[in-house]
C-alpha cells in the first residue's frame, strides 16, 4: 500500500466518524439536539471531504504527469 492510500483511508475513516457523530447529534441519540454542535460537525465534515478531494486531485495530477512524461 502506498503512502497516498494510507492517508486516503485515514481521511475516509475520519469522514465516516464525522458522519456518524453528525447523525447522532442531528437526531439527539447521544444528547438533546444542539444546533451549535451540529453546525460544528457539518463544518468539520465539509473540510474533511474537501481534504480528500484535494488529495485525490493531487494524486491524479501526479499520475497524469508520470503518464505524459513516458
Residue frames as qw, qx, qy, qz and C-alpha x, y, z in Angstrom:
[[0.000, 0.891, 0.455, 0.000, 0.00, 0.00, 0.00],
 [0.427, 0.421, -0.031, 0.800, 1.44, 3.33, -0.99],
 [0.185, -0.187, -0.438, 0.860, 1.58, 6.33, 1.33],
 [0.306, -0.080, -0.206, -0.926, -1.26, 8.07, -0.51],
 [0.586, -0.283, -0.683, -0.332, -3.59, 5.12, 0.00],
 [0.458, -0.301, -0.673, 0.497, -2.90, 5.06, 3.74],
 [0.009, -0.147, -0.199, 0.969, -3.62, 8.78, 4.05],
 [0.426, -0.133, -0.443, -0.778, -6.78, 8.46, 1.95],
 [0.572, -0.326, -0.753, -0.028, -8.01, 5.63, 4.15],
 [0.304, -0.255, -0.525, 0.753, -7.27, 7.73, 7.23],
 [0.191, 0.068, -0.037, -0.978, -9.29, 10.65, 5.85],
 [0.524, -0.196, -0.634, -0.534, -12.10, 8.32, 4.75],
 [0.489, -0.329, -0.752, 0.296, -12.25, 6.88, 8.25],
 [0.097, -0.206, -0.319, 0.920, -12.39, 10.41, 9.67],
 [0.355, -0.065, -0.340, -0.869, -15.28, 11.24, 7.30],
 [0.565, -0.291, -0.740, -0.220, -17.23, 8.15, 8.38],
 [0.378, -0.306, -0.632, 0.603, -16.66, 9.01, 12.02],
 [0.065, 0.140, 0.095, -0.983, -17.84, 12.59, 11.49],
 [0.452, -0.168, -0.551, -0.681, -20.91, 11.38, 9.57],
 [0.534, -0.348, -0.764, 0.097, -21.80, 9.10, 12.48],
 [0.247, -0.293, -0.457, 0.803, -21.27, 11.84, 15.05],
 [0.209, 0.018, -0.183, -0.960, -23.37, 14.22, 12.94],
 [0.510, -0.276, -0.699, -0.419, -26.15, 11.65, 12.68],
 [0.456, -0.385, -0.693, 0.404, -26.14, 11.20, 16.46],
 [0.121, -0.248, -0.236, 0.932, -26.11, 14.96, 17.07],
 [0.273, -0.078, -0.400, -0.871, -28.82, 15.66, 14.48],
 [0.603, -0.317, -0.625, -0.381, -31.19, 13.04, 15.83],
 [0.444, -0.610, 0.325, -0.570, -30.43, 13.56, 19.50],
 [0.890, -0.045, -0.454, -0.023, -29.22, 9.99, 20.00],
 [0.600, 0.054, -0.514, 0.611, -26.46, 10.90, 22.41],
 [0.130, -0.315, -0.405, 0.849, -27.75, 14.17, 23.86],
 [0.305, 0.775, 0.448, -0.324, -30.52, 16.64, 23.25],
 [0.577, 0.645, 0.266, 0.425, -30.31, 18.43, 19.90],
 [0.380, -0.692, 0.051, 0.611, -27.52, 21.01, 19.94],
 [0.543, 0.826, 0.147, 0.004, -27.60, 23.33, 16.92],
 [0.034, -0.891, 0.442, 0.095, -24.09, 24.62, 17.59],
 [0.559, -0.332, 0.750, 0.123, -22.61, 21.11, 17.75],
 [0.715, 0.473, 0.513, 0.058, -24.44, 20.09, 14.56],
 [0.356, 0.930, -0.075, -0.040, -23.05, 23.16, 12.78],
 [0.260, -0.742, 0.609, 0.107, -19.57, 22.41, 14.02],
 [0.666, -0.058, 0.735, 0.112, -19.75, 18.80, 12.85],
 [0.644, 0.694, 0.322, 0.005, -21.09, 19.85, 9.44],
 [0.163, 0.932, -0.316, -0.073, -18.17, 22.24, 9.01],
 [0.428, -0.520, 0.732, 0.103, -15.66, 19.55, 10.02],
 [0.729, 0.254, 0.634, 0.046, -17.27, 17.12, 7.61],
 [0.514, 0.855, 0.062, -0.040, -17.08, 19.63, 4.74],
 [0.056, -0.845, 0.526, 0.081, -13.39, 20.23, 5.50],
 [0.587, -0.264, 0.762, 0.076, -12.60, 16.50, 5.65],
 [0.720, 0.506, 0.474, 0.029, -14.38, 15.87, 2.34],
 [0.333, 0.928, -0.158, -0.051, -12.52, 18.79, 0.75],
 [0.314, -0.675, 0.661, 0.098, -9.23, 17.41, 2.07],
 [0.694, 0.047, 0.713, 0.094, -9.99, 14.02, 0.50],
 [0.611, 0.749, 0.257, -0.001, -10.97, 15.60, -2.83],
 [0.107, 0.921, -0.367, -0.076, -7.77, 17.66, -2.89],
 [0.499, -0.449, 0.735, 0.102, -5.67, 14.60, -2.05],
 [0.724, 0.327, 0.602, 0.079, -7.31, 12.63, -4.87],
 [0.455, 0.888, 0.047, -0.039, -6.87, 15.51, -7.31],
 [0.115, -0.820, 0.550, 0.111, -3.17, 15.82, -6.46],
 [0.628, -0.173, 0.753, 0.093, -2.75, 12.07, -6.84],
 [0.684, 0.573, 0.449, 0.042, -4.46, 12.07, -10.24],
 [0.262, 0.944, -0.185, -0.078, -2.37, 15.05, -11.40],
 [0.326, -0.635, 0.688, 0.129, 0.83, 13.28, -10.37],
 [0.699, 0.125, 0.700, 0.072, -0.30, 10.13, -12.15],
 [0.569, 0.790, 0.228, -0.020, -1.08, 12.13, -15.31],
 [0.031, 0.899, -0.417, -0.132, 2.33, 13.83, -15.20],
 [0.514, -0.357, 0.767, 0.143, 4.02, 10.42, -15.00],
 [0.691, 0.424, 0.584, 0.043, 1.98, 9.15, -17.91],
 [0.413, 0.909, 0.032, -0.056, 2.78, 12.20, -20.03],
 [0.158, -0.818, 0.531, 0.155, 6.50, 12.03, -19.28],
 [0.706, -0.119, 0.682, 0.147, 6.84, 8.48, -20.65]]
